[in-house]
Amino acid sequence: MDLGLQDRTAIVTGASRGIGKYIAQALAREGCDVAICARTASDLDEAAAEVREEGAEVLALPMDVTEAGEPERLVEETYDRFGRIDTYVGNVGGNRRGSFEELSDEDWEDLMDLNFMSHVRVSRAAVPHMREVEGASICYISSIFGRELGGAGLSLYNTTKSALISVSKVMAQDLAPEIRVNSVAPGSIRFPGGSWDRRVKENPEEMEQFVEENIAIERFGRATEVADAVTFLCSERASLITGACINVDGGQSQSLI
Ligand SMILES: NC(=O)c1ccc[n+]([C@@H]2O[C@H](COP(=O)([O-])OP(=O)(O)OC[C@H]3O[C@@H](n4cnc5c(N)ncnc54)[C@H](OP(=O)(O)O)[C@@H]3O)[C@@H](O)[C@H]2O)c1
């Protein structure tokens, strides 16, 4: 299947490791040039070299996307380098656990800035450029815990991930017909150095039980499996799909909608 991504340009935030790096590699494999960012320049350079091995041009911009002006710089430097922006994959995100009563304004503002506002800001800056091309699309990396409860201490994470799904559906209406907007909801994704990998190494038996009880396909998801779903959603082959949130979770989620 030709995904029609040859010679297009994508921005992927938080792509020095983990899911973001695999997404950048998958897009590059399809012939897409990629702009990537993360805070740690050395890790980002290593990731950029890996993405280049797929045959793509890569622009690697070390930055903290929560700092004022940085989302806009990411977009402008990408446009200056490649002359077009077809796709934005809003991947950057993190977690801050705590009970609702303990979490401070600062906690809320910090995680909203990282998991939600960074994507709003990059998207707002990118949309005028995306309107210049045919078949532009945005894809946010949410979580199954943006769709349903995911255990204790996740009020902040769940709220930011639900907000991403919500805004993507509103944007799909606002930006149609020129730009499609979707989100992906991964379940528990294990990759070397990631949080699930760490937990498996620390508590192998507990994690084995977790998988058995929670994931229908009886294994963790792979970052490549999320990357493949995102690449498809950003492609011409997904031209009828907008305003959707796709679970990529091996049957982990329990929500009926
Ligand atoms: N892993 C899972 O099981 C899972 C499940 C559901 C959803 N998700 C979502 O998928 C996305 C990726 O998850 P992941 O597990 O791959 O994350 P990860 O391993 O923690 O990687 C996060 C990436 O974002 C960068 N980053 C973090 N803060 C940043 C900032 N302020 N500015 C710029 N870059 C920043 C990191 O590099 P630096 O630290 O150098 O900045 C790194 O490249 C997240 O949105 C996460 O919520 C993950």
The ligand as an ORCA input file, in Angstrom:
! r2SCAN-3c Opt
* xyz 0 1
  N       4.728      4.601     26.929
  C       3.445      4.294     27.102
  O       3.082      3.195     27.546
  C       2.371      5.306     26.733
  C       1.034      4.934     26.841
  C       0.044      5.840     26.495
  C       0.382      7.096     26.037
  N       1.687      7.449     25.957
  C       2.006      8.802     25.470
  O       2.888      8.709     24.365
  C       3.751      9.843     24.346
  C       5.203      9.367     24.326
  O       5.418      8.544     25.450
  P       6.813      7.818     25.731
  O       6.540      6.771     26.735
  O       7.473      7.494     24.445
  O       7.612      9.037     26.452
  P       9.125      9.165     26.912
  O       9.884      7.894     26.730
  O       9.101      9.804     28.265
  O       9.710     10.242     25.863
  C       9.278     11.564     25.903
  C       9.992     12.355     24.833
  O       9.601     13.733     24.957
  C      10.756     14.552     25.230
  N      10.317     15.627     26.122
  C       9.859     15.517     27.390
  N       9.556     16.732     27.878
  C       9.814     17.627     26.895
  C       9.703     19.039     26.793
  N       9.273     19.784     27.815
  N      10.042     19.636     25.631
  C      10.492     18.894     24.575
  N      10.608     17.554     24.616
  C      10.293     16.930     25.769
  C      11.769     13.586     25.833
  O      13.114     14.015     25.711
  P      13.797     14.985     26.826
  O      13.517     14.389     28.162
  O      15.242     15.016     26.457
  O      13.150     16.321     26.641
  C      11.508     12.348     24.977
  O      12.079     12.509     23.695
  C       3.389     10.670     25.579
  O       2.473     11.676     25.213
  C       2.723      9.655     26.492
  O       1.822     10.243     27.401
  C       2.708      6.596     26.292
*
